[in-house]
Amino acid sequence: MVVIRLARFGTKHKPKYRITVADHRRWLNGKFIEVVGHYNPFPSEGEKPLICDMPKIEAWIAKGAQPSDRVKSLLKKAQAAG
């Protein structure tokens, strides 16, 4: 099964996340199929906290990919922001 989930990167105490499409059997930060967005929970001044490529995400969901609970809530925020 293919899932859309967050993969952590960044430094200690300053996390950043990639929204990735991956096989559910892979490690969380392991190999992935594609990066479809970025999430920064602590953005600096002038930086966007959430960047999503909505057409790619919608295409993966149409192919059967299952977003994680956290990614679902982030996608709702992205759609509400426009």
C-alpha positions as CSV (number, residue, x, y, z in Angstrom):
1,M,0.0,0.0,0.0
2,V,1.2,3.5,-0.8
3,V,0.9,6.2,1.9
4,I,1.4,9.9,2.1
5,R,3.2,10.8,5.3
6,L,5.6,13.2,6.9
7,A,9.4,12.5,6.9
8,R,11.4,14.6,9.4
9,F,14.6,16.5,8.5
10,G,16.2,19.6,9.8
11,T,18.3,20.1,12.9
12,K,17.8,19.2,16.6
13,H,15.0,21.3,18.2
14,K,14.2,22.8,14.7
15,P,12.2,20.2,12.9
16,K,11.0,20.5,9.3
17,Y,9.1,17.8,7.5
18,R,8.7,16.7,3.9
19,I,5.4,15.4,2.8
20,T,6.3,12.2,1.0
21,V,4.7,9.4,-1.0
22,A,6.1,6.1,0.1
23,D,5.5,2.4,0.5
24,H,4.1,1.7,3.9
25,R,6.7,-1.0,4.6
26,R,9.6,1.5,4.3
27,W,11.1,3.4,7.3
28,L,9.6,6.8,8.0
29,N,12.7,8.6,6.8
30,G,13.8,5.9,4.4
31,K,13.2,5.6,0.6
32,F,10.2,7.4,-0.8
33,I,8.6,7.6,-4.2
34,E,8.1,11.4,-4.4
35,V,8.2,14.6,-2.3
36,V,4.9,16.4,-2.7
37,G,5.3,19.2,-0.2
38,H,7.0,20.7,2.9
39,Y,5.8,21.5,6.4
40,N,7.6,23.8,8.8
41,P,5.9,24.0,12.3
42,F,8.1,26.9,13.4
43,P,8.5,29.1,10.3
44,S,10.9,32.1,10.5
45,E,9.7,35.6,9.5
46,G,8.4,35.7,5.9
47,E,8.5,31.9,5.5
48,K,5.4,29.9,4.6
49,P,4.7,27.1,7.1
50,L,3.1,24.8,4.5
51,I,3.9,24.2,0.9
52,C,1.8,21.5,-1.0
53,D,1.7,20.5,-4.6
54,M,-2.1,19.8,-4.6
55,P,-2.4,18.4,-8.1
56,K,0.3,15.8,-7.4
57,I,-1.3,14.9,-4.0
58,E,-4.8,14.6,-5.6
59,A,-3.3,12.4,-8.4
60,W,-1.7,10.1,-5.8
61,I,-4.9,9.9,-3.8
62,A,-6.8,9.0,-7.0
63,K,-4.3,6.2,-7.5
64,G,-5.1,4.8,-4.1
65,A,-2.5,6.4,-1.8
66,Q,-3.7,6.8,1.8
67,P,-2.7,10.0,3.7
68,S,-1.8,9.8,7.3
69,D,-4.0,11.5,9.9
70,R,-1.6,14.4,10.3
71,V,-1.3,14.8,6.5
72,K,-5.1,14.9,6.2
73,S,-5.3,17.8,8.7
74,L,-2.5,19.6,6.9
75,L,-4.2,19.1,3.5
76,K,-7.5,20.6,5.0
77,K,-5.5,23.7,6.1
78,A,-3.9,24.0,2.6
79,Q,-7.3,23.8,0.9
80,A,-8.8,26.3,3.3
81,A,-5.9,28.7,2.6
82,G,-6.5,28.4,-1.1
